[in-house]
Amino acid sequence: MTSVSRTIGLAALLAAVPVSAWAGVALSGSYQADVLGRVEVRTERERLVAYPTEGGACGLERRRPVLEGEFQGHVLVGRLTLCVQGDSGPAEDTLPILAFYSPVDRSLTAWVRLREGRPSPGLGAEGLLLLQPAPEAVPAAPQARTGAASVARLRTEKRNPEAAKESLEKANKLLVGMKDVKGSVAEFERSITHDDRNWVAFFGLGTAQLMLRQAPEAIEALVRARHLNAREPSIHYHLACAYSQLADKPRAMESLRQAVKFGYASADGSFQDEDLDGLLGSEPEYLGLANQAVVNSKNPAGRRQQTGP
């Protein structure tokens, strides 16, 4: 998907959100992003301001805000200041952005359109900015509705990579062919208690819960996987499927956008998920994303195919 169509898609979301939802977004505390490092965020009414505190590829001055804007629904309309490179050497630039807010993990996601010939260290050619709560600031996720254990309640024991790997292998064997999906959930959870830094374990847990139609629990696990590997298309794809089970159209579409952006591929243009197709199939953008998935499948360098659960 092009930068222009991404902007149009976010603008459509912005226009669809009622004014009464503005007060629902109030971020505060420590956040982090590769290009900005750690920043301190505060929101007054619908206005957000973020100041750098430490780290980051840019090393921007702490006294000046690096991100300012106003929320309109779940979209932040703002200005981002970051370091750029040009003919005269390092400099700073302030760019307009639209950032999408996720209530699930309190993150902000934006694709920054840099000026031609002026790349920014740490941002990358894709222009992805993912601003997430700093580890100590991540709130406990809501308790699961069903009998499945919540990720937030899984306590990491003394790290044991071998035990984590053993449980992960057992979980994968149980999940393949849907031999014992409930059993795989227990093994994925056991793997996480030994090592909570492996995105594959969280992804597997979320996938198994998705198969069991435990969408809230699946979202919780997949969001943790996304924190650990933000560019993996299969994570975003499965999040889209999970949000579709909850009939949450905006979040399902946003997750699908990111999946395709990061290389989700489909040779026949099918997303292979009944809930996803039923919820989004009538949307014009859905067809556009399906066409881009076909294009991705013809690009061997960037092909990342993931079928539905």
Secondary structure, 3 states (H helix, E strand, C coil): CCHHHHHHHHHHHHHHCCHHHHHHCCCCEEEEECCCEEEEEEEECCEEEEEEEECCCCCCCCCCCCEEEEEECCEEEEEEEEEEEECCEEEEEEEEEEEEEECCCCEEEEECCCCCCCCCCCCCCCCEEEEEECHHHCCCCCCCCCCCCCHHHCCCCCCCHHHHHHHHHHHHHHHHHHCCHHHHHHHHHHHHHHCCCCHHHHHHHHHHHHHCCCHHHHHHHHHHHHHHCCCCHHHHHHHHHHHHHCCCHHHHHHHHHHHHHCCEECCCCCCCCHHHHHHHCCCHHHHHHHHHHHHHHCCCCCCEECCCC
